[in-house]
Amino acid sequence: MRWFSHHRIETMCTVSVMHTDETLEAHVDLDQDLLPAAGDKVTIFGDPVKVDYGSTIKVRRRAELVRGTLLDKLWVRFRSMFELTELYEVSFSPGKLA
């Protein structure tokens, strides 16, 4: 594991975009069975993907995965503890609010 230097991996990926009544979603699957982890960054290169309403599209693009350093990974895990607590502040009250 690297403390202060980033490891860059160039690969291809498949970008799937769906735009229907029920959903608007996009997924990226990296080749070589690469999975991003906490602190990693993924950049997809190429023209923006435009999808007409009611359709789905899959395109191939070049991607770069930059593995985070140990400090990046620790920082993301530390920050995520505080972001998770935002969910605890949500409550549902019965009845109408005045």
MOPAC internal coordinates of N, CA, C and O (Angstrom, degrees):
PM7 1SCF
backbone

  N    0.0000 0     0.00 0     0.00 0    0    0    0
  C    1.4547 1     0.00 0     0.00 0    1    0    0
  C    1.5255 1   108.54 1     0.00 0    2    1    0
  O    1.2310 1   121.07 1   -37.91 1    3    2    1
  N    1.3114 1   115.56 1   142.09 1    3    2    1
  C    1.4539 1   120.82 1  -176.51 1    5    3    2
  C    1.5315 1   109.90 1   -97.04 1    6    5    3
  O    1.2310 1   120.82 1   -44.89 1    7    6    5
  N    1.3396 1   116.04 1   135.11 1    7    6    5
  C    1.4540 1   121.06 1   179.86 1    9    7    6
  C    1.5213 1   111.89 1   -81.98 1   10    9    7
  O    1.2310 1   120.07 1   132.87 1   11   10    9
  N    1.3510 1   117.48 1   -47.13 1   11   10    9
  C    1.4591 1   120.04 1  -170.55 1   13   11   10
  C    1.5285 1   114.61 1  -126.11 1   14   13   11
  O    1.2310 1   119.03 1   175.33 1   15   14   13
  N    1.3250 1   119.45 1    -4.67 1   15   14   13
  C    1.4611 1   120.07 1  -179.57 1   17   15   14
  C    1.5291 1   109.72 1  -116.62 1   18   17   15
  O    1.2310 1   121.58 1   -34.38 1   19   18   17
  N    1.3175 1   114.59 1   145.62 1   19   18   17
  C    1.4546 1   120.83 1  -179.43 1   21   19   18
  C    1.5219 1   109.99 1   -93.31 1   22   21   19
  O    1.2310 1   120.74 1   -36.75 1   23   22   21
  N    1.3082 1   116.20 1   143.25 1   23   22   21
  C    1.4633 1   122.88 1   177.39 1   25   23   22
  C    1.5249 1   107.37 1  -103.88 1   26   25   23
  O    1.2310 1   120.13 1   -57.55 1   27   26   25
  N    1.3337 1   117.35 1   122.45 1   27   26   25
  C    1.4707 1   122.29 1  -177.55 1   29   27   26
  C    1.5247 1   110.02 1  -102.85 1   30   29   27
  O    1.2310 1   121.24 1   -45.50 1   31   30   29
  N    1.3337 1   115.24 1   134.50 1   31   30   29
  C    1.4619 1   121.61 1   178.35 1   33   31   30
  C    1.5248 1   107.54 1  -126.53 1   34   33   31
  O    1.2310 1   120.24 1   -59.12 1   35   34   33
  N    1.3255 1   117.15 1   120.88 1   35   34   33
  C    1.4637 1   121.05 1   175.63 1   37   35   34
  C    1.5197 1   108.58 1   -97.30 1   38   37   35
  O    1.2310 1   121.20 1   -43.76 1   39   38   37
  N    1.3247 1   115.31 1   136.24 1   39   38   37
  C    1.4573 1   121.12 1  -178.31 1   41   39   38
  C    1.5296 1   109.15 1  -154.07 1   42   41   39
  O    1.2310 1   120.47 1    -1.32 1   43   42   41
  N    1.2800 1   116.70 1   178.68 1   43   42   41
  C    1.4602 1   122.31 1   172.72 1   45   43   42
  C    1.5276 1   107.79 1  -102.41 1   46   45   43
  O    1.2310 1   121.22 1   -18.37 1   47   46   45
  N    1.3304 1   115.27 1   161.63 1   47   46   45
  C    1.4574 1   119.91 1   179.25 1   49   47   46
  C    1.5183 1   109.57 1  -147.73 1   50   49   47
  O    1.2310 1   121.38 1   -15.28 1   51   50   49
  N    1.3244 1   114.96 1   164.72 1   51   50   49
  C    1.4538 1   122.15 1   174.58 1   53   51   50
  C    1.5238 1   107.49 1  -113.32 1   54   53   51
  O    1.2310 1   120.68 1   -55.70 1   55   54   53
  N    1.3290 1   116.31 1   124.30 1   55   54   53
  C    1.4598 1   122.32 1   178.24 1   57   55   54
  C    1.5236 1   107.29 1  -104.91 1   58   57   55
  O    1.2310 1   120.25 1   -57.37 1   59   58   57
  N    1.3322 1   117.12 1   122.63 1   59   58   57
  C    1.4655 1   122.81 1   178.28 1   61   59   58
  C    1.5199 1   108.16 1  -114.05 1   62   61   59
  O    1.2310 1   120.79 1   -53.16 1   63   62   61
  N    1.3315 1   116.10 1   126.84 1   63   62   61
  C    1.4612 1   120.92 1   179.32 1   65   63   62
  C    1.5262 1   108.09 1  -127.15 1   66   65   63
  O    1.2310 1   120.62 1   -48.72 1   67   66   65
  N    1.3405 1   116.43 1   131.28 1   67   66   65
  C    1.4587 1   122.68 1   179.38 1   69   67   66
  C    1.5266 1   108.61 1  -124.08 1   70   69   67
  O    1.2310 1   120.66 1   -48.48 1   71   70   69
  N    1.3444 1   116.34 1   131.52 1   71   70   69
  C    1.4579 1   121.68 1   179.78 1   73   71   70
  C    1.5323 1   108.18 1  -133.89 1   74   73   71
  O    1.2310 1   120.99 1   -85.17 1   75   74   73
  N    1.3386 1   115.71 1    94.83 1   75   74   73
  C    1.4638 1   121.16 1  -177.83 1   77   75   74
  C    1.5263 1   110.11 1  -129.90 1   78   77   75
  O    1.2310 1   120.83 1     3.86 1   79   78   77
  N    1.3365 1   116.01 1  -176.14 1   79   78   77
  C    1.4723 1   120.61 1   176.58 1   81   79   78
  C    1.5230 1   111.29 1   -58.61 1   82   81   79
  O    1.2310 1   121.17 1   138.34 1   83   82   81
  N    1.3217 1   115.37 1   -41.66 1   83   82   81
  C    1.4610 1   120.95 1  -172.98 1   85   83   82
  C    1.5198 1   113.91 1   -83.66 1   86   85   83
  O    1.2310 1   119.78 1   154.09 1   87   86   85
  N    1.3360 1   118.02 1   -25.91 1   87   86   85
  C    1.4613 1   117.91 1  -170.49 1   89   87   86
  C    1.5277 1   112.83 1  -154.47 1   90   89   87
  O    1.2310 1   121.62 1   -27.66 1   91   90   89
  N    1.3049 1   114.50 1   152.34 1   91   90   89
  C    1.4579 1   122.75 1   167.79 1   93   91   90
  C    1.5223 1   104.53 1  -131.49 1   94   93   91
  O    1.2310 1   120.49 1   -72.41 1   95   94   93
  N    1.3217 1   116.66 1   107.59 1   95   94   93
  C    1.4658 1   119.89 1  -173.61 1   97   95   94
  C    1.5160 1   111.07 1  -143.92 1   98   97   95
  O    1.2310 1   121.88 1   -22.92 1   99   98   97
  N    1.3220 1   114.02 1   157.08 1   99   98   97
  C    1.4624 1   121.27 1   177.32 1  101   99   98
  C    1.5228 1   108.11 1  -139.94 1  102  101   99
  O    1.2310 1   121.12 1   -39.74 1  103  102  101
  N    1.3230 1   115.46 1   140.26 1  103  102  101
  C    1.4623 1   121.67 1   179.05 1  105  103  102
  C    1.5212 1   108.87 1  -133.23 1  106  105  103
  O    1.2310 1   120.96 1   -34.53 1  107  106  105
  N    1.3211 1   115.77 1   145.47 1  107  106  105
  C    1.4636 1   121.97 1   176.57 1  109  107  106
  C    1.5196 1   108.09 1  -124.13 1  110  109  107
  O    1.2310 1   120.67 1   -54.49 1  111  110  109
  N    1.3216 1   116.33 1   125.51 1  111  110  109
  C    1.4628 1   122.16 1   175.67 1  113  111  110
  C    1.5189 1   107.90 1  -114.08 1  114  113  111
  O    1.2310 1   120.85 1   -64.68 1  115  114  113
  N    1.3348 1   115.99 1   115.32 1  115  114  113
  C    1.4585 1   121.10 1   179.14 1  117  115  114
  C    1.5167 1   110.37 1   -79.57 1  118  117  115
  O    1.2310 1   120.45 1   -38.75 1  119  118  117
  N    1.3357 1   116.75 1   141.25 1  119  118  117
  C    1.4641 1   121.39 1   174.96 1  121  119  118
  C    1.5270 1   109.67 1   -70.46 1  122  121  119
  O    1.2310 1   120.53 1    -5.68 1  123  122  121
  N    1.2962 1   116.59 1   174.32 1  123  122  121
  C    1.4692 1   124.66 1   177.97 1  125  123  122
  C    1.5266 1   111.85 1    63.55 1  126  125  123
  O    1.2310 1   120.09 1  -158.16 1  127  126  125
  N    1.3261 1   117.44 1    21.84 1  127  126  125
  C    1.4716 1   122.16 1   179.72 1  129  127  126
  C    1.5271 1   112.77 1    54.18 1  130  129  127
  O    1.2310 1   120.35 1  -144.88 1  131  130  129
  N    1.3277 1   116.93 1    35.12 1  131  130  129
  C    1.4586 1   121.50 1   178.10 1  133  131  130
  C    1.5193 1   109.90 1   -80.84 1  134  133  131
  O    1.2310 1   120.61 1   -45.10 1  135  134  133
  N    1.3172 1   116.44 1   134.90 1  135  134  133
  C    1.4597 1   122.17 1   176.84 1  137  135  134
  C    1.5224 1   108.83 1  -125.24 1  138  137  135
  O    1.2310 1   119.73 1   -54.96 1  139  138  137
  N    1.3320 1   118.12 1   125.04 1  139  138  137
  C    1.4583 1   119.81 1   176.00 1  141  139  138
  C    1.5242 1   110.54 1   -67.49 1  142  141  139
  O    1.2310 1   121.14 1   -32.37 1  143  142  141
  N    1.3056 1   115.43 1   147.63 1  143  142  141
  C    1.4689 1   121.63 1   177.99 1  145  143  142
  C    1.5292 1   108.29 1  -121.16 1  146  145  143
  O    1.2310 1   120.32 1    -2.41 1  147  146  145
  N    1.3111 1   116.99 1   177.59 1  147  146  145
  C    1.4611 1   121.78 1   178.71 1  149  147  146
  C    1.5236 1   109.38 1   -57.09 1  150  149  147
  O    1.2310 1   120.70 1   -49.21 1  151  150  149
  N    1.3326 1   116.26 1   130.79 1  151  150  149
  C    1.4586 1   121.38 1   179.11 1  153  151  150
  C    1.5144 1   114.50 1    90.34 1  154  153  151
  O    1.2310 1   119.50 1   170.49 1  155  154  153
  N    1.3285 1   118.56 1    -9.51 1  155  154  153
  C    1.4611 1   121.95 1   178.96 1  157  155  154
  C    1.5268 1   109.69 1   -83.28 1  158  157  155
  O    1.2310 1   121.21 1   -22.20 1  159  158  157
  N    1.3470 1   115.30 1   157.80 1  159  158  157
  C    1.4672 1   121.17 1   177.09 1  161  159  158
  C    1.5181 1   108.79 1  -129.28 1  162  161  159
  O    1.2310 1   120.84 1   -40.84 1  163  162  161
  N    1.3322 1   115.99 1   139.16 1  163  162  161
  C    1.4627 1   121.65 1   178.13 1  165  163  162
  C    1.5184 1   108.13 1  -120.68 1  166  165  163
  O    1.2310 1   120.72 1   -49.47 1  167  166  165
  N    1.3360 1   116.23 1   130.53 1  167  166  165
  C    1.4589 1   122.42 1   176.12 1  169  167  166
  C    1.5248 1   108.01 1  -119.11 1  170  169  167
  O    1.2310 1   120.69 1   -50.71 1  171  170  169
  N    1.3379 1   116.29 1   129.29 1  171  170  169
  C    1.4606 1   122.20 1   178.03 1  173  171  170
  C    1.5258 1   107.25 1  -105.61 1  174  173  171
  O    1.2310 1   120.26 1   -50.84 1  175  174  173
  N    1.3300 1   117.10 1   129.16 1  175  174  173
  C    1.4597 1   122.20 1  -178.02 1  177  175  174
  C    1.5226 1   110.21 1  -101.86 1  178  177  175
  O    1.2310 1   120.53 1   -28.10 1  179  178  177
  N    1.3235 1   116.59 1   151.90 1  179  178  177
  C    1.4580 1   121.31 1   176.95 1  181  179  178
  C    1.5099 1   111.59 1   125.41 1  182  181  179
  O    1.2310 1   121.29 1    -1.75 1  183  182  181
  N    1.3222 1   115.13 1   178.25 1  183  182  181
  C    1.4612 1   121.90 1   179.97 1  185  183  182
  C    1.5276 1   110.08 1   -68.63 1  186  185  183
  O    1.2310 1   120.40 1   -27.48 1  187  186  185
  N    1.3302 1   116.85 1   152.52 1  187  186  185
  C    1.4642 1   119.57 1   175.60 1  189  187  186
  C    1.5249 1   110.87 1   -59.34 1  190  189  187
  O    1.2310 1   121.02 1   -33.31 1  191  190  189
  N    1.3150 1   115.65 1   146.69 1  191  190  189
  C    1.4687 1   121.09 1   178.61 1  193  191  190
  C    1.5157 1   108.19 1   -91.00 1  194  193  191
  O    1.2310 1   120.73 1   -55.90 1  195  194  193
  N    1.3277 1   116.21 1   124.10 1  195  194  193
  C    1.4665 1   121.42 1   178.57 1  197  195  194
  C    1.5200 1   108.65 1  -112.72 1  198  197  195
  O    1.2310 1   121.32 1   -52.56 1  199  198  197
  N    1.3292 1   115.08 1   127.44 1  199  198  197
  C    1.4681 1   120.83 1  -176.96 1  201  199  198
  C    1.5209 1   108.79 1  -123.14 1  202  201  199
  O    1.2310 1   120.73 1   -53.31 1  203  202  201
  N    1.3200 1   116.20 1   126.69 1  203  202  201
  C    1.4596 1   120.72 1   176.50 1  205  203  202
  C    1.5254 1   109.74 1   -70.07 1  206  205  203
  O    1.2310 1   121.08 1   -28.27 1  207  206  205
  N    1.3281 1   115.54 1   151.73 1  207  206  205
  C    1.4605 1   120.70 1   178.64 1  209  207  206
  C    1.5247 1   109.77 1   -59.05 1  210  209  207
  O    1.2310 1   121.12 1   -46.31 1  211  210  209
  N    1.3232 1   115.46 1   133.69 1  211  210  209
  C    1.4541 1   121.52 1   178.32 1  213  211  210
  C    1.5155 1   114.36 1    87.81 1  214  213  211
  O    1.2310 1   119.89 1  -170.53 1  215  214  213
  N    1.3147 1   117.81 1     9.47 1  215  214  213
  C    1.4664 1   118.92 1  -177.62 1  217  215  214
  C    1.5200 1   111.65 1  -129.87 1  218  217  215
  O    1.2310 1   122.11 1    -9.82 1  219  218  217
  N    1.3180 1   113.57 1   170.18 1  219  218  217
  C    1.4593 1   123.22 1   178.82 1  221  219  218
  C    1.5191 1   107.76 1  -130.66 1  222  221  219
  O    1.2310 1   120.67 1   -35.38 1  223  222  221
  N    1.3180 1   116.31 1   144.62 1  223  222  221
  C    1.4587 1   120.31 1  -179.85 1  225  223  222
  C    1.5259 1   109.83 1  -138.92 1  226  225  223
  O    1.2310 1   120.90 1   -34.54 1  227  226  225
  N    1.3229 1   115.89 1   145.46 1  227  226  225
  C    1.4604 1   122.64 1   173.91 1  229  227  226
  C    1.5182 1   107.38 1  -126.21 1  230  229  227
  O    1.2310 1   120.59 1   -50.58 1  231  230  229
  N    1.3354 1   116.48 1   129.42 1  231  230  229
  C    1.4625 1   121.52 1   179.27 1  233  231  230
  C    1.5274 1   109.61 1  -132.60 1  234  233  231
  O    1.2310 1   121.04 1   -26.20 1  235  234  233
  N    1.3041 1   115.61 1   153.80 1  235  234  233
  C    1.4627 1   121.31 1   176.11 1  237  235  234
  C    1.5224 1   108.19 1   -98.51 1  238  237  235
  O    1.2310 1   120.65 1   -42.77 1  239  238  237
  N    1.3120 1   116.37 1   137.23 1  239  238  237
  C    1.4613 1   122.39 1   179.78 1  241  239  238
  C    1.5263 1   109.88 1  -140.49 1  242  241  239
  O    1.2310 1   121.87 1   -19.38 1  243  242  241
  N    1.3138 1   114.03 1   160.62 1  243  242  241
  C    1.4668 1   120.81 1   173.07 1  245  243  242
  C    1.5277 1   106.94 1   -85.30 1  246  245  243
  O    1.2310 1   120.60 1   -39.33 1  247  246  245
  N    1.3206 1   116.46 1   140.67 1  247  246  245
  C    1.4579 1   121.19 1  -178.44 1  249  247  246
  C    1.5244 1   109.86 1  -134.19 1  250  249  247
  O    1.2310 1   121.61 1   -24.20 1  251  250  249
  N    1.3222 1   114.53 1   155.80 1  251  250  249
  C    1.4648 1   120.72 1   174.96 1  253  251  250
  C    1.5231 1   108.09 1  -128.85 1  254  253  251
  O    1.2310 1   120.74 1   -55.00 1  255  254  253
  N    1.3077 1   116.19 1   125.00 1  255  254  253
  C    1.4565 1   122.96 1   176.39 1  257  255  254
  C    1.5173 1   107.48 1  -105.16 1  258  257  255
  O    1.2310 1   120.40 1   -58.52 1  259  258  257
  N    1.3155 1   116.83 1   121.48 1  259  258  257
  C    1.4650 1   121.92 1   177.91 1  261  259  258
  C    1.5191 1   107.10 1  -107.65 1  262  261  259
  O    1.2310 1   121.03 1   -68.13 1  263  262  261
  N    1.3183 1   115.63 1   111.87 1  263  262  261
  C    1.4635 1   120.33 1   179.48 1  265  263  262
  C    1.5209 1   109.85 1   -70.32 1  266  265  263
  O    1.2310 1   120.77 1   -47.25 1  267  266  265
  N    1.3082 1   116.14 1   132.75 1  267  266  265
  C    1.4506 1   121.27 1   178.69 1  269  267  266
  C    1.5169 1   111.31 1   -72.71 1  270  269  267
  O    1.2310 1   121.28 1   -27.32 1  271  270  269
  N    1.3075 1   115.15 1   152.68 1  271  270  269
  C    1.4624 1   120.39 1   175.64 1  273  271  270
  C    1.5269 1   108.55 1   -76.02 1  274  273  271
  O    1.2310 1   120.79 1    -8.57 1  275  274  273
  N    1.2944 1   116.10 1   171.43 1  275  274  273
  C    1.4652 1   120.31 1   177.11 1  277  275  274
  C    1.5269 1   110.25 1   -58.44 1  278  277  275
  O    1.2310 1   120.32 1   140.42 1  279  278  277
  N    1.3278 1   116.99 1   -39.58 1  279  278  277
  C    1.4635 1   120.08 1   179.13 1  281  279  278
  C    1.5298 1   111.14 1   -66.15 1  282  281  279
  O    1.2310 1   119.74 1   141.46 1  283  282  281
  N    1.3406 1   118.10 1   -38.54 1  283  282  281
  C    1.4677 1   121.26 1   175.90 1  285  283  282
  C    1.5226 1   110.57 1   -59.69 1  286  285  283
  O    1.2310 1   120.72 1   133.73 1  287  286  285
  N    1.3143 1   116.23 1   -46.27 1  287  286  285
  C    1.4587 1   120.83 1  -178.02 1  289  287  286
  C    1.5288 1   111.63 1   -63.79 1  290  289  287
  O    1.2310 1   120.25 1   137.14 1  291  290  289
  N    1.3249 1   117.12 1   -42.86 1  291  290  289
  C    1.4627 1   120.92 1   178.39 1  293  291  290
  C    1.5254 1   111.32 1   -64.59 1  294  293  291
  O    1.2310 1   120.43 1   139.12 1  295  294  293
  N    1.3435 1   116.77 1   -40.88 1  295  294  293
  C    1.4580 1   121.15 1   179.96 1  297  295  294
  C    1.5321 1   111.17 1   -63.41 1  298  297  295
  O    1.2310 1   120.18 1   136.04 1  299  298  297
  N    1.3262 1   117.27 1   -43.96 1  299  298  297
  C    1.4673 1   120.92 1   179.53 1  301  299  298
  C    1.5277 1   110.02 1   -63.32 1  302  301  299
  O    1.2310 1   120.15 1   136.37 1  303  302  301
  N    1.3052 1   117.31 1   -43.63 1  303  302  301
  C    1.4775 1   119.57 1   179.56 1  305  303  302
  C    1.5330 1   111.35 1   -64.79 1  306  305  303
  O    1.2310 1   120.55 1   141.49 1  307  306  305
  N    1.3238 1   116.56 1   -38.51 1  307  306  305
  C    1.4615 1   120.52 1   178.07 1  309  307  306
  C    1.5284 1   110.82 1   -64.19 1  310  309  307
  O    1.2310 1   120.36 1   131.03 1  311  310  309
  N    1.3344 1   116.92 1   -48.97 1  311  310  309
  C    1.4659 1   121.44 1   179.95 1  313  311  310
  C    1.5181 1   112.08 1   -62.62 1  314  313  311
  O    1.2310 1   120.07 1   143.56 1  315  314  313
  N    1.3185 1   117.46 1   -36.44 1  315  314  313
  C    1.4647 1   120.63 1  -176.32 1  317  315  314
  C    1.5275 1   111.82 1   -64.47 1  318  317  315
  O    1.2310 1   119.76 1   152.22 1  319  318  317
  N    1.3224 1   118.07 1   -27.78 1  319  318  317
  C    1.4693 1   119.86 1   178.23 1  321  319  318
  C    1.5236 1   110.72 1   -62.45 1  322  321  319
  O    1.2310 1   120.37 1   142.93 1  323  322  321
  N    1.3352 1   116.91 1   -37.07 1  323  322  321
  C    1.4594 1   120.15 1  -178.87 1  325  323  322
  C    1.5144 1   111.63 1   -79.76 1  326  325  323
  O    1.2310 1   119.68 1   148.46 1  327  326  325
  N    1.3174 1   118.22 1   -31.54 1  327  326  325
  C    1.4543 1   120.68 1   177.90 1  329  327  326
  C    1.5228 1   110.91 1   -70.53 1  330  329  327
  O    1.2310 1   119.82 1   146.91 1  331  330  329
  N    1.3065 1   117.96 1   -33.09 1  331  330  329
  C    1.4526 1   121.30 1   178.31 1  333  331  330
  C    1.5231 1   110.96 1   -65.78 1  334  333  331
  O    1.2310 1   120.00 1   145.43 1  335  334  333
  N    1.3233 1   117.61 1   -34.57 1  335  334  333
  C    1.4636 1   120.03 1  -178.53 1  337  335  334
  C    1.5151 1   112.15 1   -66.12 1  338  337  335
  O    1.2310 1   119.54 1   160.26 1  339  338  337
  N    1.3512 1   118.49 1   -19.74 1  339  338  337
  C    1.4586 1   120.00 1   176.09 1  341  339  338
  C    1.5243 1   110.96 1   -61.38 1  342  341  339
  O    1.2310 1   120.39 1   149.96 1  343  342  341
  N    1.3235 1   116.86 1   -30.04 1  343  342  341
  C    1.4601 1   120.20 1   178.39 1  345  343  342
  C    1.5273 1   111.73 1   -66.89 1  346  345  343
  O    1.2310 1   120.60 1   148.95 1  347  346  345
  N    1.3238 1   116.45 1   -31.05 1  347  346  345
  C    1.4569 1   120.08 1  -178.77 1  349  347  346
  C    1.5181 1   111.87 1   -69.94 1  350  349  347
  O    1.2310 1   119.58 1   158.19 1  351  350  349
  N    1.3315 1   118.40 1   -21.81 1  351  350  349
  C    1.4512 1   121.63 1  -176.87 1  353  351  350
  C    1.5190 1   112.40 1   -80.67 1  354  353  351
  O    1.2310 1   119.74 1   171.50 1  355  354  353
  N    1.3057 1   118.10 1    -8.50 1  355  354  353
  C    1.4574 1   122.09 1   179.63 1  357  355  354
  C    1.5238 1   108.54 1   -83.48 1  358  357  355
  O    1.2310 1   120.86 1   -48.40 1  359  358  357
  N    1.3148 1   115.97 1   131.60 1  359  358  357
  C    1.4530 1   118.89 1   176.42 1  361  359  358
  C    1.5222 1   109.19 1  -139.22 1  362  361  359
  O    1.2310 1   121.12 1   -21.69 1  363  362  361
  N    1.3166 1   115.47 1   158.31 1  363  362  361
  C    1.4418 1   121.64 1   178.73 1  365  363  362
  C    1.5228 1   108.20 1  -118.29 1  366  365  363
  O    1.2310 1   121.11 1   -55.68 1  367  366  365
  N    1.3120 1   115.49 1   124.32 1  367  366  365
  C    1.4651 1   120.70 1  -178.64 1  369  367  366
  C    1.5193 1   109.42 1  -105.28 1  370  369  367
  O    1.2310 1   120.31 1   -43.71 1  371  370  369
  N    1.3344 1   117.01 1   136.29 1  371  370  369
  C    1.4642 1   118.73 1   177.36 1  373  371  370
  C    1.5241 1   110.29 1   -71.60 1  374  373  371
  O    1.2310 1   120.80 1   -30.96 1  375  374  373
  N    1.3021 1   116.07 1   149.04 1  375  374  373
  C    1.4623 1   120.74 1   177.07 1  377  375  374
  C    1.5090 1   112.99 1    84.75 1  378  377  375
  O    1.2310 1   121.69 1     3.78 1  379  378  377
  N    1.3559 1   114.38 1  -176.22 1  379  378  377
  C    1.4555 1   120.77 1  -178.64 1  381  379  378
  C    1.5220 1   110.74 1   -86.88 1  382  381  379
  O    1.2310 1   121.99 1   -30.38 1  383  382  381
  N    1.3194 1   113.80 1   149.62 1  383  382  381
  C    1.4580 1   119.63 1   172.03 1  385  383  382
  C    1.5177 1   108.06 1   -90.60 1  386  385  383
  O    1.2310 1   120.45 1   -40.29 1  387  386  385
  N    1.2885 1   116.75 1   139.71 1  387  386  385
  C    1.4747 1   120.62 1  -177.67 1  389  387  386
  C    1.5037 1   111.51 1   -78.87 1  390  389  387
  O    1.2310 1   120.10 1   180.00 1  391  390  389

